[in-house]
């Protein structure tokens, strides 16, 4: 007997004991059936459906009302217990909310690539644009699974063996005792600063190539970008970035004639090689932090369909937004790493993680106890293996913002309500009075039902999208 999600039930009916009556222990399926039979189930289901099947909803108690202009009459009222989405971007924490975050990230990325929405003109598709990937350097040989251009697996360059795609050794060091865990964690903690230095170096490289001073560059061109961080199997981030050259006023301003894709390509590579951030090891030894040797730069082509990459190596902007946005919902990229902050050494001791990730977490925790690393907040970010940056960031003029996307969604929903009630926005006053009453679901039966509702809603969205594309 299995549950509706395919997992085995938590409890089973116990057989009769000698000399006693039958002992009845309810299974998870029994508890689910009991929840469905309750009188308030439909109301509960509607609330969960309204938040997309959020895995960890915030529960509120209070009321929402629409008043006329002088507040003498209540035109509409909603009160009692309600649920709101948790808003967590990580798919491992809440698949439903991460889907919404990924959709918002897609629209943010897509607007800066193709324009035509969110206040970004379609002319951005004609500007010099590249898709760059900056990686971390090596801190010791790790088990890997290289492939041929045809996708056939080759021997691991570290140990010489073939690795299955799910081999737990992948990403782990070949020589754990010789792996530079301190260097890896400190590089990770400075990744955001490395990116900031890279953007400065990129402007300098482009100004130099155009025969301009750095001060004059801002009067001729502007670098606009959006980047997302992705964890590799070894537990270190690399950055995927869409980089675009605009005129001095941003996306609405044509790029200068001297700005070409090849020039941007060379400038990105030169800037990545020149960046250096200095830190120190616990013993005081200077530690130079830089980008890895693997820097990939590909032109972006304007296209509405097709493969992500063509034979010439150019990347399709129609596919790139979705490709980049999906990484915004990932955590550390490893199945067995925590998604919540670590509070004590006891938490680390009880983590169900690989030996490699445990050592990275432990290293971050230990370094965080040293005073001269205080500004890095390594203990706060130990669960992220030392990385303390945002997963998706952009420059001011790349495209729209998450805030504007969410405000537009709220305004659309509010307009729907007013239209249904036959009211005008300028004729009402909205009054909200809510108090926090808890989070999550009451029990495992409700969690299972919410997960099933979330999966059904996701399948409906995917089916609708497939039908629209086919049409």
N, C-alpha and C positions, 0 to 999 in steps of 0.2 A: 504494500500500500504506500503510495507516495502522495505528496501534497500537490496543489495546483501549480506549483513552480517546478515540479519534478524532483524536489528534494524529499528525502525520507521523513516521515513524521517524527516529531520529537518524542512522543510517548505512544505506547500501544496498550490495548486492553489486556490486563493481566489475567492469567488463568486462575480458576478457583483455588483457594488455599485449603489444605486438609482441615476439616472440622470447622470451616468458616464459609461465609457466603462469598460470592464473586466480588472481587475488588475491581472497581471500575476506574480506570485512569484515562482521562480524555486525551485524544491525539490532537495535533494541530488542526487536522481536518474537522474534527468535532467542534473545535473552538471557532473555526471559520464558519461552519454551518450554523452554529448558535448565533454568531454575530449577524449573519445574513437574515436570520429569522426574526430579529428584533424589530419592534415597531418603528424605531428611528433610523433603520438602515438606509432607506432611500434618501432621507435628508443628509445623512453622513456621506453617502456615496456622491451626492450632488456637490457637496463641499469639497471633497477630494478631487472630483473631476474638474471643478473650477480652478484648482491650483495645479492641474496637470499630473496628479498623482505624486506630488512632492514627497520625498522619503522622510523628511524631517520638518514638517510644517510648524510654523509659529502659531499658537492658539491665542486668540484675543477675545475679550468680552467687552461689550459696550454697544454703541449705536452709531449709525450714520443717518443723517436726515437732510432733506432739502426743504428750505424755508423760502417763503416769499421775501421780497426786498425789505419789508419792515419787521420780519420775523414773527408776524402775527398768526401765520398759518403754516402748519407742517404739510408739505405737498407730497413727501415720500419718506418712508421710514424703513430702516433695516436694523434690527437689533438682535442681541443674544450672543451666542458663541460663533465665531468665524475662524477660518484658517487662512493664513497667508503663506506663500512659498518661502522657503529658507533662503533661496537665492545663491546657494553654493555653486561655484563654477565647476567643481571637480566631479567627473562622472562616477568616480569610485565612492563618493559620498552621497550624491543625489543625481541619478540619471536624468530625471525630469527637468530640474533646474539647470543642469549642465547643457541640455538640449537648447533651452532658451538662451543661455549665455552664448553658445556656439552660433545660434542664429543671429544674435546681435553682433557678434564678432564678424560673421560672414558679411553682413550689410555694411559694417564699418570698413572692412577690407575691400569689398567690392566697389563701394562708392569711390574710394581713392584710386582704384584700378581702371574702372570704366566710366565713372561719372554718370551724369544723367539723373541723379537723385541726391537727396540729403544736402542740397546746395552746392554740389560739386559739378562743374560743367563737363560735358562729354569730351572736350578737348584734352583732358588729362590723358586719354588713351593715345594721343599723338606725341606725347612727350617722351624723352629718354627715360627708360625704366629698366631696372635690373632686379633680379631675385638673388640675393646674396645669402650664403650660409657661412657663419663663423663658428669655429669649433674650439674645444679646449685642447691644450697640449697634452702630451703623454706624461703620466706619472708612474709608469711601469707597464710592462706587457700584460695584456688581459686576454682572456679566451674570447675568440671571435668566430664568426661564420661568414667569411668572404664568399662572394658568388661571382660567377662569370657573367659577361654581358647578357648571356642567354638565361641567367637565373639559376644555373647549376651550382650547388654548393662545392666549395673547395676546402682544402685542409686549413685548420686554424693556424695562423701565422705565429701564435704563441707557443702552442704545445705540439702542433703537427698532426693532431687528430681531427676526425670529422665530428662535428657537433650537431645534434638534433636541434631544431628551432626552439624547443622547450627545455633544452639542457640548462639546469640551474647554474652551471659553471659559467655560462656566457656572461660577459661583462665583468666577471671577477678576475682578480690578478692571478697570473701564472705563478708568481712568487709572492705570496702574501706578506712575508717578512721583509721583502725588499721594496714593496710598494710604498710610495710616498703619500701616505694618508694626510699628513699635515699639509703638504703642498697642495693636494687636491682640494681639501676643505677651504684653505685660505684663498685659492684661486676662485673657488665657487662663491665665496663671500664677497669677492671683489669683482665679480662678473659685471655687475651694473656699472661700476666705475670704469671698467675696460670699455664697455659700450659707449659711455659718455665721452671718453677720450677718443674713441674711434670716430664719432661724429665730428668732433673738432678737427681731427686729422684729415677726415674726408673733405671738409670744406677747404682746408689748406691745400690739399693735393689738387682739388679742382681749380682753385684760384691760381695755383702755380702753373697748371696745364693751360689755363686760359690767358696767362700773362698778366694776371691781376694781383694786387696786394690783397691780403686777407681782409683789410678794412674796406676795400672797394668792392669785394666780392658780393657783399650783401646788397649793393646797389644794382647788381646785374643778375643775380640768381639766388635761389633758395633751395636747400635740400629738404625734401619732405620724405618721411619714412613711416612705416609701421612694422614693428617686429614682434615676434612671439618666441618664447623660450621653450625648448623641448629637451627632456632628459634622454640621454643615451643609456644603453644597458649598463654601462660602467658607473652610472650615477652622477655624471657631470652634464651640465646643460650645454647646448649649442643654440645659437640664435639664427632663425630664419627671418629675413628682412626684405620687404619691398622698398626699394629706394628710387625716388623720382626727382628729377630736376625741374623746378618751376622757375617762373620769373620772380622778381623781388617781392611781388605782392601775393605770392602763393598760388593756389590751384587755378585761380581765374586769370593768371598772367602767363602769357606764352614763355616758353623756355628760350634762352638766348641761342642764337644760331650756332655758336661754337660748341654747345653741349650736344654730344653724341653718345650713343650707347657704348661704343668702344672706349671713349674717354672716361665715362663713368666706371666701366669695367676696370680699367687700369688704375683709376684713382682709388677704388675700393680695395684692390689688392695692395697698393702701396700704403694706404692708410692702415690696413690690418697689420702689415709688417712693422710699421713704425710705432705702434702703441706699446707702452711699457708702464706698468704700475709696480711700485716697490713696496714690499711689506717686510716683515721680519719673522723668523722662526722663533720658537720659545727661548732658544739659547742666544738670541740676538743676531744670528747670522742673517744677512740681507737675502731676501727672497724676491727675485725678479719674476713678475707675472705678465704673461703675454698671451696672445691668441695662438692657437695651434697652427701647424703648417698647412692643414687642409682648409683652404678658403675656396669656396665654389661660387662663381658668379655667372648667372645666365640671363640673357635678354628676355624681356617679356613681350609677347606678341599680342595684338588685339585679335580676339577670336570669341565667337559665341558658343562654340561647341568643340568636340574633338578630344584628343588625348591631352594629358597634362603637359607632355613634352613632345616636340617634333624631332625629326632626325637631325636637325641642325643644332639641337640643344635648347631652342627657345621654349619658353614656358607660356602656356595659354592663360590669359588673365581670367577667362571664364571659369577655369578649373582651379586656378591658384587660390582664389579667395576661400573656397571650401577646404582646400588642402591645408592652408595655413590656419584657418579658424578652428579646425578640429583639435589642433595642439593646445589651444587655449583652455580646453576643458580637462587636460591631463594633469595628474599630480607629478610624482617623481618618475612616472613611466614604468615603475616596477610593481608587480602585483603585490609584493609582500612588504612594502614600506608604509609607514603610518601617514595618515592624512590630517592628523591633529597634533598640536604642540605637545612636547614631552615635558612633564612636570618634575620628574625625579629620576634618580638612578634606577629606582625600582621599576619604573616604566620601561627603561631600556632593557633591563634584565628579563622582562616578560614579553618583549616584542617577538612576534613570530616573523622574523626576517632572515634573509640570507646572511652568512658570515661577513661578506663584503660590505653590505649596507649597514650591518650592525657596527662594524668598525668605523665607517664614516660617521655614523650618528654618535658613537662614543667619542671619536676624535673631536667633533664639533662641540660636544658637551664638555669635554675636558679643557679644550682651548677657551671655551666661554667662561671658565672659572679663573682665567688669568687676566689681571687688571689691564694690561696693555692691549687686549683685544676687546675691551668693554664696548667700544663704539660699534663693533660688528654684530653685537647681540646674538652670538653664536648659539647660546642655549635656547633662545626663543625660536631659532630657525634650524635646530638640530634635526627635526623631523623632515625638513626639506633638504637634508644633507648639506646644510650650510648656505644654500642659495636664498637670498633675501630680497630679490627683486620682484617686480611685477611680471606676470607671464605675457601680457600683451600691453605694449606701450606704443605711442605714436607721437609724431611731431604735431605742432599746433595746426598747421595748414594742410596736413595730409588729407583729411576728410572730416566727417562728423564725429561726434563723441558718443560714448555709451549713455551719458546723461540725456542728451537730446533724443536718442533713439527711445529711451524709456519714457521720457516725457511725452513724446509723440504717441506712444502706445497708450499711456494713461489718458491722454486727451481724446484718443479715438474711442476708448471704452466709455469715457464720460459722455461723449457725444452720442454714443449708442443708447445709453440710459436715458438721456434727455429726450432723444427722438422717440423712444418707446413711450415715454410719459407725456409727450406732446408739449415739452417745455423748451424755453430758450435759455441759453447759458447766461445771458445778461439779466435775466429776470429772477434768478434764484440765488440763494446763499447756501453753501455746503457746510454742514456742521458735523465734525467728527469727534467722538469721545470714546476712545478705546483704551483698555488696560491689558497688560500682559497676564496671561493665565497659565502658560506652560508651553512646552514644545514636544514634538514627536507624537507618536500614537500611544494609545492606552495599553496595547499588548501586541504580541506577535501575530495574532489573527488579523488585526487591523493593518499591520505592516505588510503582511502577505497580500491582503486584498488591495491595498494601495499600490503595491508593486505590480499586481496584475492589471489594475486600471491604467497605470502609467504605460505598461507595455502595449495595451490595447490602443491607447491614444497615439502612441508612437507609430504603431503599425498603420493606423488610419491616416496619419500624416504622410507616411511614406507611400501608401497606396494612392492617396490623392495627388501627391507630387508625380508619381509614375504616370498616372492617367493624364495629368496636365502636359507632361513632356511628350507623351505619345500622341496627344491631340495636336 
